[in-house]
Amino acid sequence: MQITHKDRVLDLSRPRVMGVVNVTPDSFSDGGRFFKPDAARAQVLSMLAAGVDIIDVGGESTRPGAKPVSVQQELDRVLPVVEMVRRETDVWVSVDTSTPQVMQEAAGAGANLINDVRALSRDGALEVAAQLNMPVCLMHMQGRPVDMQNNPQYDDVVAQVIGYLRERCQDALAAGIRSNNILVDPGFGFGKTLAHNLALLRALPLLAKLEYPVLVGMSRKSMLGDITGKPVEQRQAASVAAALMAALRGAHIIRVHDVAETVDALAVLHAIEQGMGEE
């Protein structure tokens, strides 16, 4: 399995690591740390040295309770970082956005992937993504960031999330997006309780049956705090454990804050599974 953009190919035969670079003042884990260009650049270079496969740049916080930002604010935050990454590296660049204009201008600046928590549901997003002819990740979210964690409920969370993603994939295909340019994300923590999140993690093999690459993001999230009782800055070990569990259940891309630790853990998993060192 692989995704392609222009002449670039990303092989997904083993799990790949996506590093989070939030250029926002209010992200749940690292709000404000990488808001200034120099700090964002240092973080990107650190992730590259650690073996990251994709840099995911976001300019609008989608943490629980987050409020929308203007299109211009998002552009002002995202474009300089996308341009910097593309100017200084050849790593894959993802833009974490739901805004059609941001998608378009980020693509022009060198982005390779659209990572949309709203699954291209904003007006014009499907059409713009199809015109750009680049890979897109469609995520499930119940509600909106501002209210999504206010008592989320499902009759059957696994069936409903998979059903929603199947429908959005069909809509993407109908809009002209190629099937080999679609990824899916169950949206851990986006309108889900701990029980919902754990049910989705256990059910990742069912999501993989949609036959699209699966992207997951559990890094440092409150679900891990609920399990361990640790604050966000102490959830590194739990995040790595969750990444390994997702990889074992068929995830193709793991979105994380702690790149070096996740890369090492996945390398060990790969060595075990491939029988490295055997005579």
C-alpha positions in Angstrom: 0.0 0.0 0.0 1.2 3.5 -0.8 0.2 7.1 -1.4 1.5 9.3 -4.1 1.8 13.0 -4.9 3.3 14.2 -8.2 6.5 12.2 -8.5 6.7 11.3 -4.8 5.7 8.0 -3.3 5.3 7.1 0.3 5.5 3.3 0.9 3.1 2.2 3.6 4.1 -1.4 3.8 5.3 -0.6 7.3 3.9 2.0 9.7 5.1 5.6 9.1 5.5 8.3 11.7 3.8 11.7 11.3 5.3 14.5 13.5 3.0 17.2 14.8 4.0 20.8 14.4 1.2 23.0 15.8 1.8 26.7 15.0 -1.0 27.8 17.3 -1.0 29.5 20.7 -3.6 27.1 22.2 -3.0 23.5 21.2 -3.7 21.0 24.0 -0.2 19.6 24.2 2.3 22.2 23.0 0.3 25.4 22.6 2.5 28.3 21.9 5.8 26.3 21.9 6.2 26.4 18.1 4.2 29.5 17.4 7.3 31.5 16.4 9.0 30.5 13.1 12.4 29.8 14.6 10.9 27.4 17.2 8.9 25.7 14.5 12.0 25.3 12.3 14.0 23.8 15.2 11.2 21.4 15.9 11.0 20.3 12.3 14.8 19.7 12.1 14.7 17.8 15.4 12.0 15.5 14.0 13.9 15.0 10.8 17.0 13.9 12.7 14.8 11.5 14.7 13.5 9.8 11.5 10.1 11.3 10.9 8.3 10.4 7.7 5.7 13.2 7.5 5.6 16.7 9.0 2.0 17.7 9.9 1.6 21.5 10.1 -1.6 22.9 11.7 -2.7 26.5 12.3 -6.1 26.0 13.9 -6.4 24.2 17.2 -9.0 21.5 17.3 -8.6 20.6 21.0 -11.8 20.2 23.0 -13.3 23.7 23.4 -11.3 25.3 20.7 -12.9 28.1 18.7 -12.4 28.7 15.0 -9.8 31.1 13.6 -10.1 33.3 10.5 -8.8 32.1 7.2 -6.2 34.8 7.1 -5.0 33.8 10.6 -4.6 30.2 9.5 -2.8 31.1 6.3 -0.4 33.4 8.2 0.5 30.6 10.6 0.7 27.7 8.2 2.2 28.9 5.0 5.6 30.1 6.3 6.2 26.8 8.0 5.2 24.8 4.9 7.4 26.9 2.8 10.3 26.5 5.2 10.0 22.7 5.4 9.8 22.4 1.6 12.7 24.8 1.2 15.0 23.0 3.6 14.0 19.4 3.4 12.5 16.8 1.1 10.2 15.2 3.8 6.5 14.8 3.1 4.5 17.7 4.3 0.9 17.5 5.5 -1.3 20.4 6.2 -3.8 19.9 9.0 -6.7 22.0 7.8 -10.4 22.0 6.9 -10.3 25.3 5.0 -10.3 25.1 1.2 -8.3 28.3 0.7 -5.6 27.0 3.1 -5.5 23.7 1.3 -5.0 25.4 -2.1 -2.3 27.8 -0.9 -0.5 25.2 1.2 -0.4 22.9 -1.9 1.1 25.8 -3.8 3.7 26.2 -1.1 4.7 22.5 -1.4 2.4 20.5 0.9 1.8 16.9 -0.2 -1.1 15.8 1.9 -4.4 17.3 3.3 -5.2 16.1 6.8 -8.8 17.2 7.5 -10.5 16.5 10.9 -13.8 17.5 9.2 -13.4 15.0 6.4 -13.8 17.7 3.6 -17.2 18.7 4.9 -16.7 22.5 4.7 -18.2 24.2 1.6 -15.9 23.7 -1.3 -13.4 21.4 0.4 -14.2 18.3 -1.6 -14.0 20.2 -4.9 -10.7 21.9 -4.0 -9.1 18.6 -2.8 -10.1 16.9 -6.0 -8.6 19.7 -8.1 -5.4 19.6 -6.2 -5.0 15.9 -7.0 -3.2 15.2 -3.7 -3.7 12.6 -0.9 -6.4 13.4 1.7 -7.1 12.0 5.1 -10.7 11.9 6.1 -11.4 11.9 9.9 -14.4 11.2 12.0 -15.5 13.8 14.5 -18.8 13.9 16.4 -19.9 17.6 16.8 -17.4 20.5 16.7 -14.2 21.1 18.6 -16.0 23.7 20.7 -18.5 21.2 22.0 -17.5 17.7 20.8 -16.6 16.4 24.3 -19.9 17.4 25.9 -21.4 14.0 26.6 -20.7 12.2 23.2 -23.0 9.2 22.6 -23.3 6.4 20.1 -25.5 3.4 19.6 -22.5 1.5 18.3 -19.4 3.6 18.0 -17.4 1.2 15.8 -20.3 0.7 13.3 -21.1 4.4 13.2 -17.6 5.6 12.7 -16.8 3.1 10.0 -20.2 3.9 8.3 -19.4 7.6 8.3 -15.9 7.2 6.9 -17.2 4.8 4.2 -19.8 7.5 3.2 -17.2 10.3 3.1 -14.9 8.1 1.0 -17.7 7.5 -1.4 -18.3 11.3 -1.5 -14.6 11.9 -2.2 -14.6 9.4 -5.0 -17.7 11.0 -6.5 -16.0 14.4 -6.4 -13.1 13.0 -8.4 -10.5 12.1 -5.7 -8.7 9.0 -6.7 -9.1 5.9 -4.4 -5.4 5.6 -3.9 -5.3 9.1 -2.6 -7.7 8.5 0.3 -6.7 7.8 3.9 -9.1 7.4 6.9 -8.8 8.3 10.6 -11.3 7.2 13.3 -10.7 10.4 15.2 -9.6 9.4 18.7 -10.7 12.0 21.2 -12.9 13.8 18.7 -16.4 13.4 20.3 -15.5 10.2 22.1 -15.3 8.9 25.7 -12.5 6.7 26.9 -14.7 3.6 26.3 -15.4 4.8 22.7 -11.7 5.4 22.0 -10.7 1.9 23.3 -13.5 0.2 21.3 -12.2 2.0 18.2 -8.6 1.0 18.9 -9.6 -2.7 19.3 -11.6 -2.4 16.1 -8.8 -0.9 13.9 -8.6 -4.2 11.8 -12.3 -3.6 10.9 -11.5 -0.1 9.7 -8.6 -1.4 7.6 -11.2 -3.5 5.7 -12.3 -0.3 4.0 -9.1 -0.9 2.1 -7.8 2.7 2.6 -4.6 3.4 4.6 -5.4 4.1 8.3 -4.0 7.1 10.1 -4.3 7.4 13.9 -3.5 10.1 16.4 -3.6 9.3 20.1 -0.4 11.0 21.2 -0.7 12.7 24.6 -4.5 12.8 24.4 -6.8 12.8 27.4 -7.8 9.2 26.8 -4.2 8.3 27.9 -4.5 10.7 30.9 -7.7 8.9 31.9 -5.9 5.6 31.8 -2.6 6.6 33.5 -3.7 9.6 35.7 -0.8 11.6 34.2 -0.9 15.2 33.0 -0.3 15.9 29.3 3.5 16.5 29.7 3.9 13.1 31.3 2.1 10.9 28.7 5.1 10.0 26.5 5.3 6.3 27.6 1.5 5.9 27.2 1.7 7.5 23.8 4.3 5.1 22.6 2.4 2.2 23.9 -0.7 3.4 22.1 1.3 3.8 18.9 2.5 0.2 19.1 -1.0 -1.1 19.7 -2.3 0.8 16.7 0.6 -0.5 14.5 -0.1 -4.0 15.6 -3.8 -3.6 14.6 -3.0 -2.3 11.1 -2.5 1.4 11.3 -0.3 2.8 8.5 0.5 6.3 9.8 0.9 7.2 13.4 0.6 10.9 14.3 2.7 11.8 17.3 4.5 14.5 19.2 7.3 12.2 20.5 8.9 11.2 17.2 12.3 9.8 18.3 10.7 7.5 20.9 8.0 6.3 18.5 10.4 5.7 15.6 12.6 3.5 17.9 9.6 1.5 19.3 8.3 0.9 15.7 11.8 -0.2 14.7 11.9 -2.8 17.4 8.4 -4.0 16.4 9.5 -4.2 12.8 12.6 -6.2 13.7 10.6 -8.7 15.7 8.0 -9.1 13.0 10.6 -9.5 10.2 12.7 -11.9 12.2 15.8 -9.7 12.0 19.0 -11.3 13.3 17.9 -14.9 12.7 20.4 -17.3 11.1 
